Structure formats: C-alpha cells, structure tokens
Amino acid sequence: MKIIIKICILLFVLSCTDKAKEDTKQIKDYSTFKKYKIDSHLNEMAIFKKMDKMIEIINVDLKPNDKSKRSTIVILQTNNSLDFSKTYEDSIFSCRTKLINANEIVINIGYKNIETEDGFDIKVVKNDFFIEPYFYLVKEDKKKKKYNTIIKQELTLNKESYQKGDSLYGKSQFLIRQISKENDTIYFRGKGFFRSIVE
C-alpha cells in the first residue's frame, strides 16, 4: 500500500514539474517583455490635435456620444507571409485602457461588430510591455491557444505610471507572427497613435 502511495506522489510531482516547464516555455517563447519609452510631451504632437477634429469610432462595446473625439490613428495589417504588398489593412479602431492593479494596465486598440473582433492589446507591467494582436470571428472559441513570436515591438507612453482617470497618450509599432494550434500562421504589422482615459 505504501509503495502505491509513493508511486502516486511521484507521478503527481512529475506532472506538476512538466506543467511548470511548459508554462515557463510559453512565457519565454511567446510573451517577450520590453522596456517602453517615456515622452511627457507626447500629447503635444500635431497628430493628436488632428484627432480632436475627428469623431470617435463606434463599435458594439463602445458607443460614444457625438462629442467624443477620435482615440486612435492606427493601421493594422495582416497577412499569411511577410510580403505585405497584398494584405488586409484595417484602420477603424478605438482605444480603451483598463487599470488592472497599481503596476499593470492593459491598453486595447480594437474594433468589434456583430461578426468579427480585431485589434491588439498592449499589456504594461511596471516599465515593461508586450503586444498581443488578435482576430476573432464572434462565434470562434477565444480560448483556443495561439502562440506569438514578437519580431519587433516599440512603445512610447506619456507617463511612467497611471491611476484611474489619468489621460494616457501613446504611440507604437510592431511586427508579430502568430501561430494557431492548427499551425495556421498570420503576420500582424501595426503602427500608430492612441489615447484614452484610464478606467
């Protein structure tokens, strides 16, 4: 009986070890954090003054009033190869920022309608960040694993840390390869400016 118990404990320990190794591998391979830059005068750029004269994008999750000002000027391209001469290009996005805790925020630049949802999340933890693009059909299972390899990512924000109610201004560019569990490959290339009030 003692032998059986020992074997069960050993198998449990080994399975936990394998799971820990798998999780560590995913973090190292698919979520590469990088330091972001800070520019306290970012909000003074002419492009944000241009956005003041544009109305906000309306989508399923965000329905601003007529006085809401544009929160993004971003271009996101997707393709199944690095040849972006023939590619799908989207520029209809809005920006929302959520405060997760004192050290973490998530900036979402996205668009959602009754059929599709696309865009990218910028996850900021202390002074580090990584970008995670996405494209979903509304009926698609969002829990399906997709693995990102970050080829290039850059981010500039107007502050080092944020609280609820703060104004966030940012600019970013990136190139990311995403592979699904079925080995489908998509390349995301994005560049642009964004702003929001931290929620």
Accessible surface in RSA format (square Angstrom, percent):
REM  Atomic radii and reference values for relative SASA: ProtOr
REM  Chains: A
REM  Algorithm: Lee & Richards
REM  Probe-radius: 1.40
REM  Slices: 20
REM RES _ NUM      All-atoms   Total-Side   Main-Chain    Non-polar    All polar
REM                ABS   REL    ABS   REL    ABS   REL    ABS   REL    ABS   REL
RES MET A   1   168.13  87.1 129.24  85.5  38.89  92.6 109.38  93.0  58.75  77.8
RES LYS A   2   163.70  79.9 160.75  98.6   2.95   7.0 104.41  94.0  59.28  63.1
RES ILE A   3   125.91  71.6 125.59  93.6   0.32   0.8 125.84  90.6   0.07   0.2
RES ILE A   4   104.87  59.7 104.87  78.1   0.00   0.0 104.87  75.5   0.00   0.0
RES ILE A   5    83.78  47.7  82.18  61.2   1.60   3.9  83.78  60.3   0.00   0.0
RES LYS A   6   144.37  70.4 138.76  85.1   5.61  13.4  82.66  74.4  61.71  65.7
RES ILE A   7    89.01  50.7  88.05  65.6   0.96   2.3  89.01  64.1   0.00   0.0
RES CYS A   8    72.51  54.9  65.84  73.4   6.68  15.7  25.80  65.4  46.72  50.4
RES ILE A   9   101.31  57.7  98.76  73.6   2.55   6.2 101.30  72.9   0.02   0.0
RES LEU A  10   104.51  58.2 102.26  73.2   2.25   5.7 104.47  73.4   0.04   0.1
RES LEU A  11   109.92  61.2 105.14  75.2   4.78  12.0 105.41  74.0   4.51  12.1
RES PHE A  12   136.59  68.3 131.15  81.2   5.43  14.1 136.04  82.5   0.54   1.6
RES VAL A  13    76.23  50.2  74.52  67.5   1.71   4.1  76.05  66.1   0.17   0.5
RES LEU A  14    92.04  51.3  92.04  65.8   0.00   0.0  92.04  64.6   0.00   0.0
RES SER A  15    62.15  52.5  50.85  67.9  11.29  26.0  47.20 100.5  14.94  20.9
RES CYS A  16    59.93  45.3  51.46  57.4   8.47  19.9  29.43  74.6  30.50  32.9
RES THR A  17    57.46  40.9  52.12  52.8   5.34  12.7  41.03  55.1  16.44  24.8
RES ASP A  18    87.49  61.3  82.01  81.6   5.48  12.9  27.69  65.2  59.80  59.6
RES LYS A  19   115.43  56.3 112.83  69.2   2.59   6.2  90.40  81.4  25.03  26.7
RES ALA A  20    56.08  51.6  48.94  75.5   7.13  16.2  55.19  77.7   0.88   2.3
RES LYS A  21   137.79  67.2 129.71  79.6   8.08  19.2  82.77  74.5  55.01  58.6
RES GLU A  22    81.47  46.8  76.02  57.5   5.45  13.0  28.76  55.6  52.71  43.0
RES ASP A  23    55.24  38.7  53.48  53.2   1.76   4.2  22.90  53.9  32.34  32.2
RES THR A  24    64.16  45.6  62.99  63.9   1.17   2.8  39.32  52.8  24.84  37.6
RES LYS A  25   127.66  62.3 122.88  75.4   4.78  11.4  70.23  63.2  57.43  61.2
RES GLN A  26    45.39  25.4  44.18  32.3   1.21   2.9  14.56  31.0  30.83  23.4
RES ILE A  27   108.15  61.5 106.50  79.3   1.65   4.0 107.49  77.4   0.66   1.8
RES LYS A  28   153.87  75.1 127.37  78.1  26.51  63.1  82.15  73.9  71.73  76.4
RES ASP A  29    61.84  43.3  46.90  46.7  14.94  35.3  14.64  34.4  47.21  47.1
RES TYR A  30    59.80  27.9  56.27  32.0   3.53   9.2  25.44  19.1  34.35  42.3
RES SER A  31    29.33  24.8  24.81  33.1   4.53  10.4   4.84  10.3  24.49  34.3
RES THR A  32    67.38  47.9  63.35  64.2   4.03   9.6  54.29  72.9  13.09  19.8
RES PHE A  33    88.24  44.1  64.34  39.9  23.90  62.2  64.40  39.0  23.84  68.2
RES LYS A  34    95.43  46.6  89.09  54.7   6.34  15.1  67.11  60.4  28.32  30.2
RES LYS A  35   136.71  66.7 126.44  77.6  10.27  24.4  93.66  84.3  43.05  45.9
RES TYR A  36    18.21   8.5   1.79   1.0  16.42  42.7   1.64   1.2  16.58  20.4
RES LYS A  37   144.01  70.3 138.66  85.1   5.35  12.7  92.23  83.0  51.78  55.2
RES ILE A  38    87.92  50.0  54.31  40.5  33.61  81.0  54.31  39.1  33.61  91.2
RES ASP A  39    53.54  37.5  49.41  49.2   4.12   9.8  15.75  37.1  37.78  37.7
RES SER A  40    77.54  65.5  57.33  76.5  20.21  46.5  38.42  81.8  39.11  54.8
RES HIS A  41   115.51  63.1 111.89  77.8   3.62   9.3  83.55  86.1  31.97  37.2
RES LEU A  42     0.29   0.2   0.21   0.1   0.08   0.2   0.29   0.2   0.00   0.0
RES ASN A  43    62.98  43.4  53.00  51.2   9.99  24.1   2.19   5.3  60.80  58.8
RES GLU A  44   103.39  59.4  88.14  66.7  15.24  36.3  34.15  66.1  69.24  56.5
RES MET A  45    68.71  35.6  61.02  40.4   7.68  18.3  65.41  55.6   3.30   4.4
RES ALA A  46    79.42  73.0  68.48 105.7  10.95  24.9  69.61  98.0   9.81  26.0
RES ILE A  47    41.36  23.5  35.26  26.3   6.10  14.7  38.91  28.0   2.45   6.7
RES PHE A  48     3.56   1.8   3.31   2.0   0.25   0.7   3.56   2.2   0.00   0.0
RES LYS A  49   116.49  56.8 114.91  70.5   1.58   3.8  98.94  89.1  17.55  18.7
RES LYS A  50   125.10  61.0 119.03  73.0   6.07  14.5  70.71  63.6  54.39  57.9
RES MET A  51     0.00   0.0   0.00   0.0   0.00   0.0   0.00   0.0   0.00   0.0
RES ASP A  52    60.05  42.1  44.98  44.8  15.08  35.6  13.18  31.0  46.88  46.7
RES LYS A  53   183.66  89.6 144.89  88.9  38.77  92.3  96.96  87.3  86.70  92.3
RES MET A  54    61.66  31.9  53.68  35.5   7.98  19.0  59.24  50.4   2.41   3.2
RES ILE A  55   126.10  71.8 120.86  90.0   5.24  12.6 121.12  87.2   4.98  13.5
RES GLU A  56    13.84   7.9   7.61   5.8   6.23  14.8   1.88   3.6  11.96   9.8
RES ILE A  57    29.85  17.0  27.84  20.7   2.01   4.8  29.85  21.5   0.00   0.0
RES ILE A  58   103.62  59.0  87.33  65.1  16.29  39.3  87.33  62.9  16.29  44.2
RES ASN A  59    13.84   9.5   6.84   6.6   7.00  16.9   6.78  16.3   7.06   6.8
RES VAL A  60    69.53  45.8  53.85  48.7  15.68  37.8  56.45  49.1  13.08  35.5
RES ASP A  61    82.69  57.9  57.67  57.4  25.03  59.2  22.75  53.5  59.94  59.8
RES LEU A  62    38.07  21.2  37.12  26.6   0.95   2.4  38.07  26.7   0.00   0.0
RES LYS A  63   159.33  77.7 127.77  78.4  31.57  75.2  70.79  63.7  88.55  94.3
RES PRO A  64    29.65  21.6   8.19   7.5  21.45  78.0  18.33  15.1  11.32  70.4
RES ASN A  65   107.40  74.1  88.00  85.0  19.41  46.7  43.75 105.3  63.66  61.5
RES ASP A  66   134.98  94.6 114.84 114.3  20.14  47.6  38.10  89.7  96.89  96.6
RES LYS A  67   183.64  89.6 163.35 100.2  20.29  48.3 113.26 101.9  70.37  75.0
RES SER A  68    31.45  26.6  20.27  27.1  11.18  25.8  17.03  36.3  14.42  20.2
RES LYS A  69   119.31  58.2 104.64  64.2  14.67  34.9  56.54  50.9  62.77  66.9
RES ARG A  70    27.81  11.7  27.81  14.2   0.00   0.0   0.00   0.0  27.81  16.9
RES SER A  71     9.46   8.0   9.14  12.2   0.32   0.7   9.46  20.1   0.00   0.0
RES THR A  72     0.00   0.0   0.00   0.0   0.00   0.0   0.00   0.0   0.00   0.0
RES ILE A  73    43.48  24.7  40.88  30.5   2.60   6.3  42.30  30.5   1.18   3.2
RES VAL A  74     2.89   1.9   1.03   0.9   1.87   4.5   1.60   1.4   1.29   3.5
RES ILE A  75    80.17  45.6  79.15  59.0   1.02   2.5  79.15  57.0   1.02   2.8
RES LEU A  76     2.92   1.6   2.47   1.8   0.44   1.1   2.47   1.7   0.44   1.2
RES GLN A  77    24.53  13.7  24.53  17.9   0.00   0.0   1.36   2.9  23.17  17.6
RES THR A  78    25.89  18.4  22.96  23.3   2.94   7.0  14.00  18.8  11.89  18.0
RES ASN A  79    27.49  19.0  19.59  18.9   7.90  19.0   7.80  18.8  19.69  19.0
RES ASN A  80   116.16  80.1  97.56  94.3  18.61  44.8  25.46  61.3  90.70  87.7
RES SER A  81    45.39  38.4  43.66  58.3   1.72   4.0  37.20  79.2   8.18  11.5
RES LEU A  82   101.28  56.4  80.79  57.8  20.49  51.5  81.32  57.1  19.96  53.7
RES ASP A  83    87.68  61.4  77.38  77.0  10.31  24.4  33.90  79.8  53.78  53.6
RES PHE A  84    21.39  10.7   7.79   4.8  13.60  35.4   8.73   5.3  12.66  36.2
RES SER A  85    94.26  79.6  50.86  67.9  43.40 100.0  54.09 115.2  40.16  56.3
RES LYS A  86   179.09  87.4 164.27 100.8  14.81  35.3 113.69 102.3  65.39  69.7
RES THR A  87    42.86  30.5   7.66   7.8  35.21  83.9  13.91  18.7  28.95  43.8
RES TYR A  88   126.07  58.9 115.97  66.0  10.10  26.3  93.41  70.2  32.66  40.3
RES GLU A  89    94.23  54.1  68.88  52.1  25.35  60.4  18.24  35.3  75.99  62.0
RES ASP A  90    17.49  12.2  14.32  14.3   3.16   7.5   3.89   9.2  13.59  13.6
RES SER A  91    52.18  44.1  49.81  66.5   2.37   5.5  17.22  36.7  34.95  49.0
RES ILE A  92    86.46  49.2  86.46  64.4   0.00   0.0  86.46  62.3   0.00   0.0
RES PHE A  93     0.00   0.0   0.00   0.0   0.00   0.0   0.00   0.0   0.00   0.0
RES SER A  94     4.51   3.8   3.57   4.8   0.94   2.2   0.00   0.0   4.51   6.3
RES CYS A  95     6.58   5.0   0.00   0.0   6.58  15.5   0.00   0.0   6.58   7.1
RES ARG A  96    75.35  31.6  73.21  37.3   2.14   5.1  22.21  30.3  53.14  32.2
RES THR A  97     0.00   0.0   0.00   0.0   0.00   0.0   0.00   0.0   0.00   0.0
RES LYS A  98   115.40  56.3 115.40  70.8   0.00   0.0  58.12  52.3  57.28  61.0
RES LEU A  99    45.23  25.2  27.81  19.9  17.41  43.8  27.81  19.5  17.41  46.9
RES ILE A 100    92.85  52.8  64.39  48.0  28.45  68.6  66.97  48.2  25.87  70.2
RES ASN A 101    74.53  51.4  64.75  62.6   9.78  23.5  40.61  97.7  33.92  32.8
RES ALA A 102    89.85  82.6  60.56  93.5  29.29  66.6  68.43  96.4  21.41  56.7
RES ASN A 103    79.16  54.6  70.06  67.7   9.10  21.9  11.38  27.4  67.78  65.5
RES GLU A 104    45.63  26.2  43.68  33.0   1.95   4.6   1.63   3.1  44.00  35.9
RES ILE A 105     7.96   4.5   7.82   5.8   0.13   0.3   7.82   5.6   0.13   0.4
RES VAL A 106    30.58  20.1  29.35  26.6   1.23   3.0  29.35  25.5   1.23   3.3
RES ILE A 107     0.00   0.0   0.00   0.0   0.00   0.0   0.00   0.0   0.00   0.0
RES ASN A 108    43.40  29.9  43.40  41.9   0.00   0.0  17.68  42.5  25.72  24.9
RES ILE A 109     0.00   0.0   0.00   0.0   0.00   0.0   0.00   0.0   0.00   0.0
RES GLY A 110     4.18   5.1   0.00   N/A   4.18   5.1   2.95   8.1   1.23   2.8
RES TYR A 111    52.44  24.5  49.54  28.2   2.90   7.5  19.07  14.3  33.37  41.1
RES LYS A 112    52.58  25.7  52.41  32.2   0.17   0.4  16.12  14.5  36.46  38.8
RES ASN A 113    49.76  34.3  48.05  46.4   1.72   4.1  17.13  41.2  32.64  31.5
RES ILE A 114   147.65  84.0 127.11  94.7  20.54  49.5 132.68  95.5  14.97  40.6
RES GLU A 115   118.84  68.2 112.68  85.2   6.17  14.7  33.82  65.4  85.02  69.4
RES THR A 116    33.31  23.7  33.18  33.6   0.14   0.3  20.92  28.1  12.39  18.7
RES GLU A 117    29.97  17.2  29.89  22.6   0.08   0.2   1.90   3.7  28.06  22.9
RES ASP A 118     9.48   6.6   9.48   9.4   0.00   0.0   3.46   8.2   6.02   6.0
RES GLY A 119     0.00   0.0   0.00   N/A   0.00   0.0   0.00   0.0   0.00   0.0
RES PHE A 120     3.61   1.8   3.61   2.2   0.00   0.0   3.61   2.2   0.00   0.0
RES ASP A 121    31.62  22.2  31.62  31.5   0.00   0.0   0.15   0.3  31.48  31.4
RES ILE A 122     0.00   0.0   0.00   0.0   0.00   0.0   0.00   0.0   0.00   0.0
RES LYS A 123    62.03  30.3  62.03  38.1   0.00   0.0  20.42  18.4  41.61  44.3
RES VAL A 124     6.04   4.0   5.99   5.4   0.05   0.1   5.99   5.2   0.05   0.1
RES VAL A 125    51.60  34.0  50.69  45.9   0.92   2.2  50.69  44.0   0.92   2.5
RES LYS A 126   133.96  65.4 120.72  74.1  13.23  31.5  73.84  66.5  60.11  64.0
RES ASN A 127    57.47  39.6  56.95  55.0   0.52   1.2  11.67  28.1  45.80  44.3
RES ASP A 128    39.78  27.9  39.78  39.6   0.00   0.0   2.65   6.2  37.13  37.0
RES PHE A 129     0.24   0.1   0.24   0.1   0.00   0.0   0.24   0.1   0.00   0.0
RES PHE A 130    18.91   9.5  18.91  11.7   0.00   0.0  18.91  11.5   0.00   0.0
RES ILE A 131     0.59   0.3   0.00   0.0   0.59   1.4   0.00   0.0   0.59   1.6
RES GLU A 132    55.42  31.8  54.94  41.6   0.49   1.2  12.65  24.5  42.78  34.9
RES PRO A 133     1.78   1.3   0.00   0.0   1.78   6.5   0.00   0.0   1.78  11.1
RES TYR A 134    24.67  11.5  23.24  13.2   1.43   3.7  20.40  15.3   4.28   5.3
RES PHE A 135    76.85  38.4  74.25  46.0   2.60   6.8  74.25  45.0   2.60   7.4
RES TYR A 136    40.35  18.8  40.35  23.0   0.00   0.0  10.34   7.8  30.01  37.0
RES LEU A 137    98.91  55.1  98.91  70.8   0.00   0.0  98.91  69.5   0.00   0.0
RES VAL A 138    65.41  43.0  46.90  42.5  18.51  44.6  49.58  43.1  15.83  42.9
RES LYS A 139   206.03 100.5 170.46 104.6  35.57  84.7 120.84 108.8  85.19  90.7
RES GLU A 140    51.38  29.5  33.39  25.3  17.99  42.8  23.67  45.8  27.71  22.6
RES ASP A 141    76.76  53.8  65.01  64.7  11.75  27.8  29.41  69.2  47.35  47.2
RES LYS A 142    95.82  46.7  77.54  47.6  18.28  43.5  54.00  48.6  41.82  44.5
RES LYS A 143   186.48  91.0 159.61  97.9  26.87  64.0 110.21  99.2  76.27  81.2
RES LYS A 144   107.22  52.3  91.68  56.3  15.54  37.0  53.26  47.9  53.96  57.5
RES LYS A 145    95.91  46.8  88.68  54.4   7.23  17.2  66.26  59.6  29.65  31.6
RES LYS A 146    59.83  29.2  36.35  22.3  23.48  55.9  24.36  21.9  35.47  37.8
RES TYR A 147    51.90  24.2  50.72  28.9   1.18   3.1  33.67  25.3  18.23  22.5
RES ASN A 148     6.69   4.6   6.25   6.0   0.44   1.1   0.75   1.8   5.94   5.7
RES THR A 149    45.77  32.6  45.71  46.3   0.06   0.1  36.17  48.6   9.60  14.5
RES ILE A 150    29.31  16.7   5.79   4.3  23.52  56.7   5.79   4.2  23.52  63.8
RES ILE A 151    88.15  50.2  56.64  42.2  31.51  75.9  61.74  44.5  26.41  71.7
RES LYS A 152    93.67  45.7  87.43  53.6   6.24  14.9  53.16  47.8  40.51  43.2
RES GLN A 153     5.50   3.1   3.52   2.6   1.98   4.7   2.64   5.6   2.86   2.2
RES GLU A 154    63.99  36.7  61.99  46.9   2.00   4.8  18.26  35.3  45.73  37.3
RES LEU A 155     5.26   2.9   0.00   0.0   5.26  13.2   0.80   0.6   4.46  12.0
RES THR A 156    12.85   9.1  12.51  12.7   0.34   0.8   4.20   5.6   8.65  13.1
RES LEU A 157     0.04   0.0   0.04   0.0   0.00   0.0   0.04   0.0   0.00   0.0
RES ASN A 158    19.18  13.2  14.89  14.4   4.29  10.3   0.72   1.7  18.46  17.8
RES LYS A 159    78.94  38.5  75.58  46.4   3.35   8.0  53.05  47.7  25.89  27.6
RES GLU A 160   102.83  59.0  92.40  69.9  10.43  24.8  24.21  46.8  78.62  64.2
RES SER A 161    72.95  61.6  65.15  86.9   7.80  18.0  34.32  73.1  38.64  54.1
RES TYR A 162    13.95   6.5   3.53   2.0  10.42  27.1   4.31   3.2   9.64  11.9
RES GLN A 163   132.40  74.0 132.40  96.8   0.00   0.0  35.60  75.8  96.80  73.4
RES LYS A 164   145.86  71.2 122.60  75.2  23.26  55.4  65.64  59.1  80.22  85.5
RES GLY A 165    51.77  63.8   0.00   N/A  51.77  63.8  28.72  78.8  23.05  51.6
RES ASP A 166    33.01  23.1  28.66  28.5   4.34  10.3   5.30  12.5  27.70  27.6
RES SER A 167    51.88  43.8  44.31  59.1   7.57  17.4  18.96  40.4  32.92  46.1
RES LEU A 168     0.27   0.1   0.00   0.0   0.27   0.7   0.00   0.0   0.27   0.7
RES TYR A 169    43.29  20.2  43.29  24.6   0.00   0.0   7.77   5.8  35.52  43.8
RES GLY A 170     0.00   0.0   0.00   N/A   0.00   0.0   0.00   0.0   0.00   0.0
RES LYS A 171    76.20  37.2  75.74  46.5   0.45   1.1  30.11  27.1  46.09  49.1
RES SER A 172    10.10   8.5   1.88   2.5   8.22  18.9   6.25  13.3   3.85   5.4
RES GLN A 173    52.96  29.6  52.92  38.7   0.04   0.1   6.22  13.2  46.75  35.5
RES PHE A 174     4.92   2.5   0.68   0.4   4.24  11.0   1.67   1.0   3.24   9.3
RES LEU A 175    33.19  18.5  33.19  23.7   0.00   0.0  33.19  23.3   0.00   0.0
RES ILE A 176     0.00   0.0   0.00   0.0   0.00   0.0   0.00   0.0   0.00   0.0
RES ARG A 177    79.65  33.4  79.47  40.5   0.18   0.4   3.64   5.0  76.01  46.1
RES GLN A 178    10.88   6.1   9.94   7.3   0.93   2.2   1.83   3.9   9.05   6.9
RES ILE A 179    50.97  29.0  50.97  38.0   0.00   0.0  50.97  36.7   0.00   0.0
RES SER A 180    16.38  13.8  13.63  18.2   2.76   6.3  13.63  29.0   2.76   3.9
RES LYS A 181   150.78  73.6 126.59  77.7  24.19  57.6  75.13  67.6  75.65  80.6
RES GLU A 182   109.03  62.6  83.06  62.8  25.97  61.8  60.92 117.8  48.12  39.3
RES ASN A 183   122.00  84.1 102.90  99.4  19.10  46.0  23.13  55.7  98.88  95.6
RES ASP A 184    90.73  63.6  85.63  85.2   5.10  12.1  26.27  61.8  64.46  64.3
RES THR A 185    43.46  30.9  33.27  33.7  10.19  24.3  18.21  24.5  25.25  38.2
RES ILE A 186    59.76  34.0  59.76  44.5   0.00   0.0  59.76  43.0   0.00   0.0
RES TYR A 187    28.12  13.1  28.12  16.0   0.00   0.0   5.02   3.8  23.11  28.5
RES PHE A 188     1.05   0.5   1.05   0.7   0.00   0.0   1.05   0.6   0.00   0.0
RES ARG A 189    98.83  41.5  98.03  50.0   0.81   1.9  30.11  41.2  68.72  41.6
RES GLY A 190     3.09   3.8   0.00   N/A   3.09   3.8   1.83   5.0   1.26   2.8
RES LYS A 191   133.83  65.3 129.18  79.3   4.65  11.1  75.99  68.4  57.84  61.6
RES GLY A 192     9.44  11.6   0.00   N/A   9.44  11.6   6.20  17.0   3.24   7.3
RES PHE A 193    40.07  20.0  40.07  24.8   0.00   0.0  40.07  24.3   0.00   0.0
RES PHE A 194     0.73   0.4   0.73   0.5   0.00   0.0   0.73   0.4   0.00   0.0
RES ARG A 195    28.73  12.1  28.73  14.6   0.00   0.0  14.05  19.2  14.68   8.9
RES SER A 196    18.10  15.3   4.66   6.2  13.44  31.0  16.42  35.0   1.68   2.4
RES ILE A 197    99.89  56.8  93.26  69.5   6.63  16.0  93.26  67.2   6.63  18.0
RES VAL A 198     2.91   1.9   0.00   0.0   2.91   7.0   0.00   0.0   2.91   7.9
RES GLU A 199    78.83  45.3  61.95  46.9  16.88  40.2  48.38  93.6  30.45  24.9
END  Absolute sums over single chains surface
CHAIN  1 A    12741.8      11178.2       1563.6       7487.5       5254.2
END  Absolute sums over all chains
TOTAL         12741.8      11178.2       1563.6       7487.5       5254.2
